[in-house]
Amino acid sequence: MSTGDQTCQYVFEPTTPTEKKLLEAAGITDQDAWHCPHLAEEDSELCCFHLPVDEKDDEAVSEEILNRIHAVSAGDSDDLPSETLQFVGATLGTLSFGDDVDTIDIDDRNLTFFGATIDRIMWNDLTVSAGTVDFQHTSFTGAARFKNTTFDCSTEFRGAVFERNTNFYNTVFREDLTFIGVTVRGGANFKKAEFAGEHNFFTASVFETTANFARMEGLAHFDDVSFEGGANFAKAHLTGIFDSAIFDESAYFKQATIPHASFEHVTFNDEANFYGVEFEAAVQFDHATFEDGGYFKEVAHDHLSFPYADVSGSRFDDAEIPYANFNHADLTDTVFEGADLRGANLVSAVMTRGMLFDANLPGAFLSGTIFRDVQINEHTRFLGHHTDSGESQPQRSAADSSTQWCVYDPEYQPDNDHEDRNEARRVYKKLELLARRNARVQLETRCTDRRHALRTDTDERG
């Protein structure tokens, strides 16, 4: 496009040590600044990529970039310098290659827009093969469209700013994606996006409005992300790290499949909906805060972890969560109606005004658990072995009930690792009072008798 014979006078000077390190890591420069290698336009000190937008034709600039891509694609890679596809600090209007272009293939060469300013980018329905596509610290001032595009390469957006809506609908990232420290001020659409690389990071990014990741697939790190608008992960197939993330508005994970995830120290300031989520491995909500309660109705998984979490106001109706860890958790106003809590760790948990109708808790660890104004009914079960599902929850005869113990009772099982007579007596006393307040005469009697039996046994041993 250029008809001049002078080198462009544009110089990109990194404003932070991080920018300098990133440029060096990308092999762009080992100096303090990047000097544009492209030829200046006639009667100008700048090339077509660095001229102000209002002084050039968008279509012609896009065509020039595409011509360079084609030159590399044609096998001239060894003859063309690496700077051929470097557009560091470029100022571009609309960057689009038109409907006739569906493939960008530059082998293992890098396509670099580091520090650029792009008004609109229309990269829909493309397949991009490269070493790396680099949009680090790029400012997208208008719409950014990557719909139905496949990146067969690593893709870098670290430090980018999207001023308006961005669309990654059905986009496939076959290699690593870096979306660290990105600010998205418009809506972000990653619905049906696929993250196939081993390292996909959204760490410390800010989504100021809605972030839609519904039906996405793959592994991604969302630690320290701020979701200031609603976040939608419904029906996603997601392995994710959300540690220390903040959800200011609703967070939807309804019917998602989560092979593994960590939500440690996450803050949910609005509704957190995990209805029907299929957890397939250990999931941690340690120290998480649910300001408006969490919705875990019909969740089914062993070993969910909520230690020291504020889960107050949450619902676990019909949840199948045996061996869940609620150690020191705040369970105020939490509903466990019909929940399977066999073997759960409720040590020092606060269950003020909790609801346990039809809940199943045999083998639960209740040392220090606070039951204040808790509701139970005739089908709430505390005593028995953790292997007893109690699905039919039958009325037990006196003979049957005589074999029902708490987990600390010496009779709970042979070689009981948790045997503690004094703790067993305290737990029976706790359940005795709870049963009395809820008119559970059989449970009250059973706990009273067993507590006295343990005391007598202790006295005889003394």
C-alpha positions in Angstrom: 0.0 0.0 0.0 2.9 2.4 0.8 4.5 4.3 -2.0 7.1 5.9 0.2 10.7 4.8 0.8 11.1 6.1 4.4 10.6 4.0 7.5 7.6 4.9 9.7 8.6 7.1 12.6 6.2 5.6 15.0 7.7 4.3 18.3 5.9 2.3 20.9 7.3 2.9 24.3 6.1 0.5 27.0 4.5 2.5 29.8 4.9 -0.3 32.5 7.6 -2.9 33.3 4.9 -5.5 32.5 4.4 -4.2 29.0 8.2 -4.3 28.4 8.5 -7.8 29.7 5.6 -9.0 27.5 7.1 -7.5 24.4 10.4 -9.1 25.2 8.7 -12.5 25.9 7.0 -12.3 22.5 10.4 -11.7 20.8 9.3 -8.3 19.6 12.0 -6.2 21.2 14.7 -6.4 23.7 15.1 -2.7 23.8 13.1 0.0 25.7 10.9 0.7 22.8 9.6 -0.8 19.5 10.4 1.1 16.3 7.9 0.5 13.5 9.7 -1.3 10.6 7.0 -0.6 8.0 7.4 2.0 5.2 5.8 5.4 5.7 3.0 6.6 3.4 3.9 9.1 0.8 4.1 12.6 2.2 3.8 11.2 5.7 6.1 10.1 8.5 3.8 7.3 9.4 2.8 4.0 7.8 -0.8 3.1 7.0 -1.1 1.2 10.2 -0.2 4.2 12.4 -1.9 7.0 10.6 -4.9 8.4 12.4 -8.1 6.6 11.4 -9.7 9.6 9.7 -6.7 9.9 7.4 -6.9 6.4 5.8 -9.3 3.9 4.3 -10.2 1.0 6.6 -10.8 -1.4 3.8 -7.4 -0.7 2.2 -5.6 -1.2 5.5 -7.4 -4.5 6.1 -6.5 -5.5 2.6 -2.8 -4.6 3.3 -2.8 -6.8 6.4 -4.4 -9.6 4.5 -1.9 -9.3 1.7 0.9 -9.8 4.2 -0.9 -12.8 5.6 -1.2 -14.3 2.2 2.5 -13.6 1.5 3.4 -15.7 4.5 0.8 -18.3 3.7 2.2 -18.7 0.2 5.5 -20.1 1.5 7.5 -17.0 1.6 7.9 -17.2 5.4 11.6 -17.8 5.3 12.2 -14.7 3.1 9.9 -12.3 5.0 11.1 -10.8 8.3 9.2 -11.4 11.5 8.2 -7.7 11.5 6.0 -8.3 8.5 3.1 -9.3 10.7 3.8 -6.9 13.6 1.3 -4.1 14.0 2.3 -2.9 17.5 0.4 0.2 18.6 -1.6 0.4 15.3 -4.6 2.6 15.1 -7.3 0.8 13.0 -10.8 1.6 12.2 -12.8 -1.5 11.1 -10.6 -4.6 10.8 -12.3 -7.1 8.6 -11.2 -9.5 5.8 -14.6 -9.8 4.2 -17.0 -12.7 3.8 -14.8 -14.4 1.2 -12.0 -15.1 3.6 -12.5 -18.1 5.9 -8.9 -19.1 6.7 -5.8 -17.4 8.0 -2.8 -19.7 7.9 0.6 -18.4 8.8 2.1 -21.6 10.1 4.0 -20.9 13.3 4.5 -17.2 12.7 3.0 -14.7 15.1 0.3 -12.1 14.2 0.8 -9.2 16.6 -1.5 -6.3 17.4 0.1 -5.6 20.8 -1.0 -2.2 22.2 -3.2 -1.4 19.1 -6.4 0.6 19.1 -9.1 -1.0 17.0 -12.5 0.6 16.5 -14.4 -2.5 15.2 -13.1 -6.0 14.5 -15.1 -8.4 12.5 -13.4 -11.8 12.6 -16.4 -14.1 12.2 -16.4 -17.6 10.7 -12.6 -17.8 10.5 -10.1 -20.5 11.1 -6.8 -19.0 12.3 -3.6 -21.0 12.3 -0.5 -19.3 13.7 2.1 -19.4 16.4 0.3 -16.8 18.4 -2.4 -14.2 17.8 -1.5 -11.3 20.1 -4.0 -8.7 21.1 -2.3 -7.9 24.4 -3.0 -4.4 25.8 -5.2 -3.7 22.7 -8.1 -1.3 23.1 -11.3 -2.3 21.2 -13.3 0.9 21.2 -16.2 -0.5 19.2 -17.8 -3.9 18.7 -15.5 -6.9 18.7 -16.8 -10.0 16.8 -15.2 -13.4 16.8 -18.3 -15.5 16.3 -17.8 -19.0 15.1 -14.1 -18.5 14.8 -11.6 -21.3 15.5 -8.1 -20.3 16.8 -5.7 -23.2 16.1 -3.1 -21.4 18.1 -2.5 -19.7 21.4 -4.4 -16.4 21.7 -3.4 -13.5 23.9 -5.7 -10.7 25.2 -3.8 -9.9 28.4 -4.6 -6.3 29.5 -7.0 -5.6 26.6 -10.0 -3.3 27.0 -13.3 -3.9 25.3 -15.3 -0.7 25.5 -18.5 -2.2 23.9 -20.0 -5.6 23.3 -17.8 -8.5 22.4 -19.0 -11.7 20.9 -17.1 -15.0 21.1 -20.2 -17.1 20.5 -19.3 -20.7 19.5 -15.6 -19.6 19.3 -13.1 -22.5 19.6 -9.7 -22.0 21.3 -7.7 -25.1 20.5 -4.6 -23.9 22.2 -4.1 -21.7 25.3 -6.1 -18.5 25.8 -4.8 -15.7 28.0 -7.5 -13.2 29.0 -5.8 -11.9 32.1 -6.5 -8.5 33.5 -9.0 -7.7 30.7 -11.7 -5.1 31.1 -15.0 -5.7 29.3 -17.3 -2.7 29.6 -20.0 -4.0 27.2 -21.7 -7.4 27.3 -19.5 -10.4 26.8 -20.9 -13.4 25.0 -18.9 -16.7 25.3 -21.9 -18.9 24.8 -21.0 -22.3 23.4 -17.3 -21.3 23.4 -14.9 -24.2 23.6 -11.6 -24.0 25.6 -9.6 -26.9 24.5 -6.2 -25.8 25.6 -4.6 -26.8 28.9 -4.1 -23.2 30.1 -7.0 -20.8 29.7 -6.9 -17.8 32.1 -9.4 -15.0 32.7 -7.6 -14.2 36.0 -8.2 -10.7 37.4 -10.5 -9.6 34.6 -13.5 -7.3 35.0 -16.8 -7.9 33.3 -18.8 -4.7 34.0 -22.0 -5.9 32.5 -23.4 -9.3 31.6 -21.0 -12.2 31.0 -22.6 -15.2 29.2 -20.7 -18.5 29.3 -23.8 -20.7 29.0 -23.0 -24.1 27.4 -19.3 -23.4 27.2 -16.9 -26.3 27.4 -13.5 -26.8 28.7 -11.1 -25.7 31.5 -10.7 -22.1 32.5 -9.4 -20.1 35.4 -11.7 -17.3 36.7 -9.8 -16.5 39.9 -10.0 -12.9 41.1 -12.5 -12.1 38.3 -15.0 -9.4 39.1 -18.4 -10.1 37.5 -20.2 -6.8 38.0 -23.2 -7.8 35.9 -25.0 -11.1 35.8 -22.8 -14.2 35.0 -24.4 -17.1 33.2 -22.8 -20.6 33.2 -26.0 -22.5 32.7 -25.5 -26.0 31.1 -21.8 -25.4 30.8 -19.4 -28.3 30.9 -16.8 -26.6 33.0 -13.7 -27.3 34.9 -13.0 -24.0 36.5 -11.1 -22.1 39.3 -13.1 -19.2 40.6 -11.1 -18.6 43.8 -11.6 -15.1 45.2 -13.9 -14.1 42.3 -16.7 -11.6 43.1 -20.2 -12.0 41.6 -22.0 -8.7 42.2 -25.2 -9.8 40.5 -26.8 -13.1 39.8 -24.6 -16.1 39.1 -26.3 -18.9 37.2 -24.8 -22.4 37.0 -28.1 -24.2 36.6 -27.8 -27.7 35.2 -24.1 -27.3 34.5 -21.7 -30.3 34.5 -18.6 -29.5 36.6 -16.0 -32.2 36.6 -13.9 -30.2 39.0 -14.1 -26.6 40.4 -12.9 -24.4 43.2 -14.9 -21.5 44.6 -12.7 -20.8 47.6 -13.1 -17.3 49.1 -15.7 -16.4 46.4 -18.3 -13.7 47.2 -21.8 -14.1 45.8 -23.5 -10.7 46.4 -26.7 -11.8 44.7 -28.5 -15.0 43.8 -26.2 -18.0 43.3 -28.1 -20.7 41.5 -26.6 -24.2 41.3 -29.8 -26.0 40.7 -29.3 -29.5 39.3 -25.6 -29.0 38.8 -23.7 -32.3 38.3 -20.5 -32.2 40.2 -18.2 -35.0 39.2 -15.2 -34.5 41.5 -14.2 -32.7 44.7 -15.6 -29.1 44.7 -14.5 -26.5 47.2 -16.5 -23.6 48.5 -14.2 -23.0 51.4 -14.6 -19.5 53.0 -17.2 -18.6 50.3 -19.8 -16.0 51.1 -23.4 -16.2 49.9 -24.9 -12.8 50.7 -28.3 -13.8 49.2 -28.1 -17.5 49.8 -27.2 -20.3 47.4 -29.6 -22.5 45.6 -28.4 -26.1 45.5 -31.7 -27.9 45.1 -31.3 -31.4 43.7 -27.5 -31.2 43.6 -25.9 -34.7 43.9 -22.3 -35.2 44.9 -20.2 -36.7 47.6 -17.7 -34.5 49.4 -18.8 -31.0 48.6 -16.7 -28.7 50.8 -18.1 -25.5 52.5 -15.8 -25.1 55.6 -15.9 -21.6 57.2 -18.3 -20.5 54.4 -21.3 -18.2 55.0 -24.0 -20.3 53.4 -26.8 -18.6 55.4 -30.2 -18.5 53.6 -29.3 -21.2 51.2 -31.4 -24.1 50.0 -30.3 -27.7 49.7 -33.8 -29.2 49.1 -33.5 -32.9 48.0 -29.7 -32.5 47.6 -27.8 -35.8 47.8 -24.6 -34.6 49.4 -23.3 -37.3 51.8 -19.9 -36.5 53.4 -20.3 -32.8 52.7 -18.0 -30.6 54.8 -19.7 -27.7 56.6 -17.1 -27.4 59.3 -17.5 -24.0 61.1 -20.0 -22.9 58.3 -22.7 -20.4 59.0 -25.9 -22.3 58.0 -28.4 -19.7 59.5 -31.8 -20.0 57.8 -30.6 -22.7 55.5 -33.0 -25.3 54.3 -32.0 -29.0 54.0 -35.4 -30.5 53.4 -35.1 -34.0 52.1 -31.3 -33.7 51.9 -29.0 -36.6 52.2 -26.3 -35.5 54.7 -25.0 -38.9 55.8 -21.5 -38.7 57.2 -21.5 -34.9 56.8 -19.1 -32.7 58.8 -21.1 -30.2 60.7 -18.5 -29.6 63.4 -19.0 -26.2 65.0 -21.5 -25.2 62.3 -24.2 -22.6 63.2 -27.6 -23.9 62.1 -29.8 -21.2 63.6 -33.4 -21.4 62.3 -32.3 -24.2 59.9 -34.9 -26.6 58.5 -34.2 -30.4 58.4 -37.6 -31.9 57.5 -37.0 -35.4 56.0 -33.2 -34.9 56.1 -31.0 -37.9 56.6 -27.9 -37.4 58.9 -26.7 -40.8 60.2 -23.0 -40.7 60.8 -22.9 -36.9 60.7 -20.2 -35.2 62.9 -22.1 -32.9 65.2 -19.4 -31.9 67.7 -20.0 -28.2 68.6 -22.9 -27.8 66.1 -25.3 -25.2 67.2 -29.0 -26.2 66.7 -31.0 -23.1 67.6 -34.7 -23.0 66.6 -34.0 -25.8 64.1 -37.0 -27.6 62.6 -37.1 -31.4 62.3 -40.0 -33.8 61.8 -40.7 -37.5 62.3 -38.6 -38.4 59.2 -35.5 -36.5 60.2 -32.8 -39.1 61.0 -29.7 -38.4 63.1 -28.8 -41.8 64.4 -27.6 -44.9 62.5 -24.6 -45.7 60.3 -23.5 -43.5 57.4 -24.0 -46.4 55.0 -27.7 -46.4 55.8 -29.4 -44.4 53.0 -32.8 -44.5 54.7 -34.5 -44.0 51.3 -37.8 -45.3 52.6 -37.3 -43.8 56.0 -39.4 -46.4 57.8 -40.7 -46.2 61.3 -38.4 -48.3 63.4 -39.3 -50.7 66.1 -37.8 -50.5 69.6 -35.4 -53.3 68.7 -34.3 -51.6 65.5 -33.8 -48.2 67.2 -31.7 -49.8 69.9 -28.9 -50.2 67.4 -28.9 -46.6 66.3 -25.9 -44.6 67.5 -24.1 -41.3 66.8 -20.7 -41.4 65.2 -18.8 -40.8 68.5 -20.5 -43.7 70.3 -18.2 -46.7 71.0 -21.0 -48.9 69.6 -21.1 -47.0 66.3 -18.8 -49.6 64.6 -15.9 -51.8 65.5 -12.6 -50.0 65.8 -14.3 -46.7 65.7 -11.6 -44.0 64.9 -13.9 -41.3 66.1 -14.9 -42.9 69.5 -15.3 -40.3 72.2 -17.6 -41.1 75.0 -17.8 -37.6 76.4 -18.5 -36.2 72.9 -21.1 -38.8 72.3 -22.9 -37.8 75.5 -22.8 -34.1 74.5 -24.2 -34.9 71.1 -27.0 -37.1 72.6 -27.8 -34.2 74.9 -27.9 -31.8 72.0 -30.2 -34.1 70.0 -32.3 -34.7 73.1 -33.1 -31.0 73.5 -33.7 -30.6 69.8 -36.1 -33.6 69.8 -37.9 -32.2 72.8 -38.5 -28.8 71.1 -39.9 -30.5 68.1 -42.0 -33.1 69.9 -39.9 -36.0 68.7 -40.5 -38.3 71.7 -38.9 -41.4 70.3 -35.7 -39.6 69.4 -35.6 -37.8 72.7 -36.1 -41.0 74.7 -33.4 -42.8 72.6 -30.9 -40.0 73.2 -31.6 -39.7 76.9 -31.3 -43.5 77.4 -28.1 -43.7 75.5 -26.6 -40.7 77.3 -27.4 -42.2 80.6 -26.0 -45.6 79.5 -22.7 -44.0 78.5 -22.5 -42.1 81.8 -23.1 -45.3 83.8 -20.6 -47.2 81.7 -18.0 -44.5 82.4 -18.8 -44.6 86.1 -18.4 -48.4 86.2 -15.1 -48.1 84.3 -13.9 -45.5 86.8 
